Amino acid sequence: MSLIDRIRASLPALPPAEQRVAKLVLADPRSFASLPVVELAERAHVSKPTVVRFCRSVGYDGLADFKLKLAGTVNEGVPFVHRAVDEDDKPHDIVVKVIDNAVSALLRYRNEAADHAFDLAIEALTRACRQKGRIEFYGVGNSGIVAQDAQHKFFRLGVTATAISDGHVQVMSATMLGPGDCAVVFSNSGRSRDLLDAEDIAHRKGATTILITASASPLAHVANGHNRLLLAADHPEDHDRYSPMVSRLLHLTIVDILTTGVALRLGPDMRGPLQEIKRNLRARRYLPGAR
């Protein structure tokens, strides 16, 4: 159900004052998303707190959260290109809109990220590192690229880390996992049958699975908070978009958080190998001053 459909369906159950706010949204959602709360209250003939209460009544954290979602609904930009840009945008406009869109999503994720879920995920990954277990990163398409980035970061911590984007190989890999191992699954939509199957196999083999996907996706629904951990990455970006950007940035950020957390818990033991890697890489740089 879309945001507009949800408001329309909720209308009969709302108090009379909040109904007036709802009707204002339905009459002109684009204006509602851009107007300050004072003017919204005046147009709906209600108080400012009533506008905020309405937003919470229909399932949002407040006016700012509601307006962000509403803007994403009515300002969809160019289909399959980018949700924030318009056909006639100049390069400067594209720069500002794309960056603002990404920064807004990252700041919102910072405020909403579940610390407890990260703590459990970091603990499971650290345990796999210490016990010389395996960490497998699964993803397809854009998520496969994120899985490769995760593998690149984690193998430097001295763990057997592998990124796999082929569905058949994911199934084979999951079949060989066991207790003490981790399978980290990246999926924007959380609907890929290959990933769902691989996650199910890894779980049945006793591995801990860490699911990085939208909280309302089918993949997220299997999370149990014990050995199926959900790191929800919610955003206003349509998962069917040809070139998703915000979801990829959020997933890459989650990888950095996990890597940093694991490195800190491993402590001094892994700093020596990292320093040696740096020295060896430095020797591969032929140009003076090259970085």
DRENDO-1510 file (C-alpha; in Angstrom, 1 decimal, always signed):
<recs>
REC; n; res; u; v; w
REC; 1; MET; +0.0; +0.0; +0.0 .
REC; 2; SER; +1.4; +3.4; -1.0 .
REC; 3; LEU; +1.6; +6.3; +1.5 .
REC; 4; ILE; -1.4; +8.0; -0.2 .
REC; 5; ASP; -3.4; +4.8; -0.2 .
REC; 6; ARG; -2.6; +4.3; +3.5 .
REC; 7; ILE; -3.9; +7.8; +4.4 .
REC; 8; ARG; -7.0; +7.3; +2.4 .
REC; 9; ALA; -7.7; +4.0; +4.1 .
REC; 10; SER; -7.0; +5.5; +7.6 .
REC; 11; LEU; -9.3; +8.5; +7.1 .
REC; 12; PRO; -12.5; +7.1; +8.7 .
REC; 13; ALA; -10.6; +6.1; +11.9 .
REC; 14; LEU; -8.9; +9.4; +12.5 .
REC; 15; PRO; -10.3; +12.1; +14.9 .
REC; 16; PRO; -12.1; +14.9; +13.1 .
REC; 17; ALA; -9.2; +17.4; +13.4 .
REC; 18; GLU; -6.7; +14.9; +12.0 .
REC; 19; GLN; -9.1; +14.1; +9.2 .
REC; 20; ARG; -8.8; +17.7; +8.1 .
REC; 21; VAL; -5.0; +17.3; +8.0 .
REC; 22; ALA; -5.4; +14.0; +6.0 .
REC; 23; LYS; -7.7; +15.7; +3.5 .
REC; 24; LEU; -5.2; +18.5; +3.1 .
REC; 25; VAL; -2.5; +15.9; +2.2 .
REC; 26; LEU; -4.8; +14.1; -0.3 .
REC; 27; ALA; -5.8; +17.4; -1.9 .
REC; 28; ASP; -2.3; +18.5; -2.6 .
REC; 29; PRO; +0.5; +16.2; -1.4 .
REC; 30; ARG; +3.2; +18.1; -3.2 .
REC; 31; SER; +2.4; +21.3; -1.4 .
REC; 32; PHE; +2.1; +19.5; +1.9 .
REC; 33; ALA; +5.6; +18.1; +1.6 .
REC; 34; SER; +7.1; +21.6; +1.2 .
REC; 35; LEU; +5.1; +23.8; +3.5 .
REC; 36; PRO; +6.1; +24.7; +7.1 .
REC; 37; VAL; +4.0; +23.3; +9.9 .
REC; 38; VAL; +2.5; +26.8; +10.7 .
REC; 39; GLU; +1.0; +27.1; +7.3 .
REC; 40; LEU; -0.2; +23.5; +7.2 .
REC; 41; ALA; -2.0; +24.0; +10.5 .
REC; 42; GLU; -3.6; +27.2; +9.2 .
REC; 43; ARG; -4.8; +25.5; +6.0 .
REC; 44; ALA; -6.3; +22.6; +7.9 .
REC; 45; HIS; -7.7; +24.8; +10.6 .
REC; 46; VAL; -6.0; +22.8; +13.3 .
REC; 47; SER; -3.2; +23.3; +15.8 .
REC; 48; LYS; +0.5; +22.6; +15.1 .
REC; 49; PRO; +0.5; +19.6; +17.5 .
REC; 50; THR; -2.5; +18.1; +15.6 .
REC; 51; VAL; -0.4; +18.1; +12.4 .
REC; 52; VAL; +2.3; +16.1; +14.2 .
REC; 53; ARG; -0.2; +13.8; +15.8 .
REC; 54; PHE; -1.7; +13.0; +12.4 .
REC; 55; CYS; +1.7; +12.0; +11.1 .
REC; 56; ARG; +2.2; +9.6; +14.0 .
REC; 57; SER; -1.4; +8.3; +13.7 .
REC; 58; VAL; -0.6; +7.1; +10.1 .
REC; 59; GLY; +2.6; +5.3; +11.2 .
REC; 60; TYR; +5.4; +7.9; +11.0 .
REC; 61; ASP; +7.8; +9.2; +13.6 .
REC; 62; GLY; +6.7; +12.8; +13.2 .
REC; 63; LEU; +6.2; +15.6; +10.6 .
REC; 64; ALA; +9.8; +15.5; +9.3 .
REC; 65; ASP; +9.7; +11.7; +8.7 .
REC; 66; PHE; +6.2; +12.0; +7.1 .
REC; 67; LYS; +7.2; +14.8; +4.8 .
REC; 68; LEU; +10.4; +12.9; +3.7 .
REC; 69; LYS; +8.3; +9.9; +2.7 .
REC; 70; LEU; +5.7; +12.0; +1.1 .
REC; 71; ALA; +8.2; +13.9; -0.9 .
REC; 72; GLY; +9.6; +10.6; -2.1 .
REC; 73; THR; +6.1; +9.6; -3.3 .
REC; 74; VAL; +5.3; +12.7; -5.2 .
REC; 75; ASN; +8.7; +13.7; -6.5 .
REC; 76; GLU; +9.9; +10.6; -8.2 .
REC; 77; GLY; +12.3; +12.3; -10.6 .
REC; 78; VAL; +13.2; +10.5; -13.8 .
REC; 79; PRO; +12.0; +6.8; -13.8 .
REC; 80; PHE; +14.9; +4.3; -13.6 .
REC; 81; VAL; +17.5; +7.0; -13.4 .
REC; 82; HIS; +17.4; +8.8; -10.1 .
REC; 83; ARG; +14.5; +9.6; -7.8 .
REC; 84; ALA; +15.7; +13.2; -7.0 .
REC; 85; VAL; +16.6; +14.6; -10.4 .
REC; 86; ASP; +14.4; +16.0; -13.1 .
REC; 87; GLU; +14.8; +15.8; -16.9 .
REC; 88; ASP; +15.9; +19.4; -17.3 .
REC; 89; ASP; +18.3; +19.6; -14.4 .
REC; 90; LYS; +21.7; +21.2; -15.0 .
REC; 91; PRO; +25.0; +19.6; -13.8 .
REC; 92; HIS; +25.0; +21.8; -10.7 .
REC; 93; ASP; +21.5; +20.7; -9.9 .
REC; 94; ILE; +22.4; +17.0; -10.3 .
REC; 95; VAL; +25.4; +17.4; -8.1 .
REC; 96; VAL; +23.4; +19.1; -5.3 .
REC; 97; LYS; +20.4; +16.7; -5.5 .
REC; 98; VAL; +22.3; +13.5; -5.7 .
REC; 99; ILE; +24.6; +14.4; -2.8 .
REC; 100; ASP; +21.7; +15.8; -0.7 .
REC; 101; ASN; +19.7; +12.7; -1.3 .
REC; 102; ALA; +22.6; +10.5; -0.1 .
REC; 103; VAL; +23.5; +12.6; +2.9 .
REC; 104; SER; +19.8; +12.8; +4.0 .
REC; 105; ALA; +19.5; +9.0; +3.9 .
REC; 106; LEU; +22.8; +8.5; +5.8 .
REC; 107; LEU; +21.9; +10.9; +8.5 .
REC; 108; ARG; +18.5; +9.3; +8.9 .
REC; 109; TYR; +20.1; +5.9; +9.1 .
REC; 110; ARG; +22.5; +7.2; +11.7 .
REC; 111; ASN; +19.5; +8.2; +13.9 .
REC; 112; GLU; +17.6; +4.9; +13.3 .
REC; 113; ALA; +20.2; +2.2; +13.3 .
REC; 114; ALA; +19.6; -0.5; +15.8 .
REC; 115; ASP; +22.7; -0.6; +18.1 .
REC; 116; HIS; +21.8; -3.9; +19.7 .
REC; 117; ALA; +21.6; -5.6; +16.3 .
REC; 118; PHE; +25.0; -4.3; +15.4 .
REC; 119; ASP; +26.4; -5.5; +18.7 .
REC; 120; LEU; +25.1; -9.0; +18.0 .
REC; 121; ALA; +26.4; -9.0; +14.4 .
REC; 122; ILE; +29.9; -7.7; +15.4 .
REC; 123; GLU; +30.1; -10.3; +18.2 .
REC; 124; ALA; +29.2; -13.2; +15.7 .
REC; 125; LEU; +31.7; -12.0; +13.2 .
REC; 126; THR; +34.4; -11.5; +15.8 .
REC; 127; ARG; +33.8; -15.0; +17.1 .
REC; 128; ALA; +34.2; -16.4; +13.6 .
REC; 129; CYS; +37.5; -14.6; +13.2 .
REC; 130; ARG; +38.9; -15.9; +16.5 .
REC; 131; GLN; +37.8; -19.4; +15.9 .
REC; 132; LYS; +39.2; -19.4; +12.3 .
REC; 133; GLY; +35.7; -19.9; +11.0 .
REC; 134; ARG; +34.4; -18.9; +7.6 .
REC; 135; ILE; +32.6; -15.7; +6.7 .
REC; 136; GLU; +30.7; -15.8; +3.4 .
REC; 137; PHE; +29.3; -12.7; +1.8 .
REC; 138; TYR; +26.3; -13.3; -0.6 .
REC; 139; GLY; +24.8; -10.7; -3.0 .
REC; 140; VAL; +23.6; -10.5; -6.6 .
REC; 141; GLY; +23.7; -7.5; -9.0 .
REC; 142; ASN; +24.5; -4.3; -7.1 .
REC; 143; SER; +24.5; -6.2; -3.8 .
REC; 144; GLY; +27.2; -8.5; -5.3 .
REC; 145; ILE; +29.4; -5.5; -5.6 .
REC; 146; VAL; +28.9; -4.7; -1.9 .
REC; 147; ALA; +29.7; -8.3; -1.0 .
REC; 148; GLN; +33.0; -7.9; -2.9 .
REC; 149; ASP; +33.8; -4.8; -0.9 .
REC; 150; ALA; +33.0; -6.6; +2.3 .
REC; 151; GLN; +35.3; -9.5; +1.4 .
REC; 152; HIS; +38.1; -7.1; +0.5 .
REC; 153; LYS; +37.8; -5.5; +4.0 .
REC; 154; PHE; +37.4; -8.6; +6.1 .
REC; 155; PHE; +40.1; -10.8; +4.6 .
REC; 156; ARG; +42.7; -8.3; +5.9 .
REC; 157; LEU; +41.5; -9.2; +9.4 .
REC; 158; GLY; +43.0; -12.7; +8.9 .
REC; 159; VAL; +39.7; -14.5; +8.4 .
REC; 160; THR; +38.7; -16.8; +5.6 .
REC; 161; ALA; +36.3; -14.4; +3.8 .
REC; 162; THR; +34.7; -15.0; +0.4 .
REC; 163; ALA; +32.3; -12.9; -1.7 .
REC; 164; ILE; +29.9; -15.0; -3.9 .
REC; 165; SER; +27.4; -13.6; -6.4 .
REC; 166; ASP; +26.6; -16.7; -8.4 .
REC; 167; GLY; +23.4; -18.4; -7.1 .
REC; 168; HIS; +24.6; -22.0; -7.6 .
REC; 169; VAL; +27.9; -21.3; -5.9 .
REC; 170; GLN; +26.1; -19.6; -3.0 .
REC; 171; VAL; +24.0; -22.8; -2.5 .
REC; 172; MET; +27.2; -24.9; -2.5 .
REC; 173; SER; +29.0; -22.5; -0.2 .
REC; 174; ALA; +26.1; -22.4; +2.3 .
REC; 175; THR; +25.9; -26.2; +2.3 .
REC; 176; MET; +29.5; -26.3; +3.5 .
REC; 177; LEU; +29.0; -23.8; +6.4 .
REC; 178; GLY; +28.6; -24.9; +10.0 .
REC; 179; PRO; +28.4; -23.7; +13.6 .
REC; 180; GLY; +30.9; -20.9; +14.1 .
REC; 181; ASP; +30.7; -19.7; +10.5 .
REC; 182; CYS; +28.8; -16.6; +9.3 .
REC; 183; ALA; +26.9; -15.9; +6.1 .
REC; 184; VAL; +26.3; -12.2; +5.5 .
REC; 185; VAL; +23.5; -11.6; +2.9 .
REC; 186; PHE; +23.1; -8.3; +1.1 .
REC; 187; SER; +19.9; -7.6; -0.7 .
REC; 188; ASN; +18.1; -4.3; -1.5 .
REC; 189; SER; +14.8; -5.9; -2.2 .
REC; 190; GLY; +15.2; -9.0; -0.1 .
REC; 191; ARG; +13.3; -11.0; -2.7 .
REC; 192; SER; +15.9; -12.9; -4.6 .
REC; 193; ARG; +15.1; -16.5; -4.5 .
REC; 194; ASP; +18.8; -17.5; -4.8 .
REC; 195; LEU; +19.7; -15.5; -1.7 .
REC; 196; LEU; +16.6; -16.7; +0.2 .
REC; 197; ASP; +17.5; -20.3; -0.6 .
REC; 198; ALA; +21.2; -19.8; +0.3 .
REC; 199; GLU; +20.3; -18.1; +3.6 .
REC; 200; ASP; +17.9; -20.9; +4.5 .
REC; 201; ILE; +20.6; -23.6; +3.9 .
REC; 202; ALA; +23.2; -21.7; +5.8 .
REC; 203; HIS; +20.8; -21.4; +8.8 .
REC; 204; ARG; +20.0; -25.1; +8.7 .
REC; 205; LYS; +23.7; -26.0; +8.7 .
REC; 206; GLY; +24.1; -24.0; +11.9 .
REC; 207; ALA; +25.8; -20.9; +10.7 .
REC; 208; THR; +24.8; -17.4; +11.9 .
REC; 209; THR; +23.2; -15.4; +9.1 .
REC; 210; ILE; +23.4; -11.6; +9.1 .
REC; 211; LEU; +20.7; -10.1; +6.8 .
REC; 212; ILE; +21.3; -6.6; +5.4 .
REC; 213; THR; +18.1; -5.6; +3.7 .
REC; 214; ALA; +14.9; -3.5; +4.0 .
REC; 215; SER; +13.0; -4.3; +7.2 .
REC; 216; ALA; +9.7; -5.1; +5.3 .
REC; 217; SER; +11.3; -7.5; +2.8 .
REC; 218; PRO; +10.8; -11.3; +2.7 .
REC; 219; LEU; +14.4; -11.8; +3.7 .
REC; 220; ALA; +14.0; -9.7; +6.8 .
REC; 221; HIS; +11.0; -11.7; +7.9 .
REC; 222; VAL; +13.1; -14.8; +8.6 .
REC; 223; ALA; +15.2; -12.9; +11.2 .
REC; 224; ASN; +14.8; -14.2; +14.7 .
REC; 225; GLY; +17.3; -12.0; +16.6 .
REC; 226; HIS; +19.3; -15.0; +17.7 .
REC; 227; ASN; +21.3; -16.7; +14.9 .
REC; 228; ARG; +19.4; -14.8; +12.1 .
REC; 229; LEU; +20.3; -11.2; +12.7 .
REC; 230; LEU; +18.7; -8.3; +10.8 .
REC; 231; LEU; +20.6; -5.1; +10.1 .
REC; 232; ALA; +17.7; -3.2; +8.5 .
REC; 233; ALA; +18.6; -0.6; +5.8 .
REC; 234; ASP; +15.4; +1.3; +5.1 .
REC; 235; HIS; +15.3; +4.1; +2.5 .
REC; 236; PRO; +12.8; +5.8; +0.2 .
REC; 237; GLU; +14.5; +4.4; -2.9 .
REC; 238; ASP; +12.4; +2.0; -5.1 .
REC; 239; HIS; +14.1; -1.4; -5.2 .
REC; 240; ASP; +13.2; -1.8; -8.9 .
REC; 241; ARG; +15.2; +1.3; -9.9 .
REC; 242; TYR; +17.7; +0.5; -12.6 .
REC; 243; SER; +20.6; +2.2; -10.9 .
REC; 244; PRO; +20.0; +2.3; -7.1 .
REC; 245; MET; +22.4; +4.5; -5.2 .
REC; 246; VAL; +21.2; +5.2; -1.7 .
REC; 247; SER; +20.7; +1.5; -0.8 .
REC; 248; ARG; +24.3; +0.7; -2.0 .
REC; 249; LEU; +25.7; +3.6; +0.1 .
REC; 250; LEU; +23.8; +2.4; +3.1 .
REC; 251; HIS; +25.0; -1.2; +2.6 .
REC; 252; LEU; +28.6; -0.1; +2.2 .
REC; 253; THR; +28.3; +2.0; +5.3 .
REC; 254; ILE; +27.1; -1.0; +7.2 .
REC; 255; VAL; +30.1; -3.0; +6.0 .
REC; 256; ASP; +32.4; -0.2; +7.3 .
REC; 257; ILE; +30.7; -0.3; +10.7 .
REC; 258; LEU; +31.0; -4.1; +10.9 .
REC; 259; THR; +34.6; -4.1; +9.9 .
REC; 260; THR; +35.5; -1.3; +12.3 .
REC; 261; GLY; +33.7; -3.0; +15.1 .
REC; 262; VAL; +35.3; -6.4; +14.5 .
REC; 263; ALA; +38.8; -4.8; +14.2 .
REC; 264; LEU; +38.4; -3.1; +17.6 .
REC; 265; ARG; +37.2; -6.3; +19.3 .
REC; 266; LEU; +40.1; -8.3; +17.9 .
REC; 267; GLY; +42.4; -5.8; +19.4 .
REC; 268; PRO; +46.2; -5.6; +19.1 .
REC; 269; ASP; +46.4; -9.2; +17.6 .
REC; 270; MET; +45.3; -8.0; +14.2 .
REC; 271; ARG; +47.2; -4.7; +14.1 .
REC; 272; GLY; +50.6; -6.3; +13.3 .
REC; 273; PRO; +49.3; -8.1; +10.2 .
REC; 274; LEU; +47.6; -4.9; +9.0 .
REC; 275; GLN; +50.8; -2.9; +9.5 .
REC; 276; GLU; +52.7; -5.5; +7.5 .
REC; 277; ILE; +50.1; -5.4; +4.7 .
REC; 278; LYS; +50.6; -1.6; +4.6 .
REC; 279; ARG; +54.4; -2.0; +4.4 .
REC; 280; ASN; +54.2; -4.5; +1.6 .
REC; 281; LEU; +51.7; -2.4; -0.4 .
REC; 282; ARG; +53.9; +0.7; +0.0 .
REC; 283; ALA; +56.7; -1.3; -1.6 .
REC; 284; ARG; +54.5; -1.7; -4.7 .
REC; 285; ARG; +54.2; +2.0; -5.3 .
REC; 286; TYR; +56.8; +3.0; -7.9 .
REC; 287; LEU; +56.2; +6.7; -8.1 .
REC; 288; PRO; +57.8; +9.0; -5.4 .
REC; 289; GLY; +55.0; +10.3; -3.1 .
REC; 290; ALA; +52.4; +8.2; -4.7 .
REC; 291; ARG; +49.5; +7.2; -2.5 .
</recs>
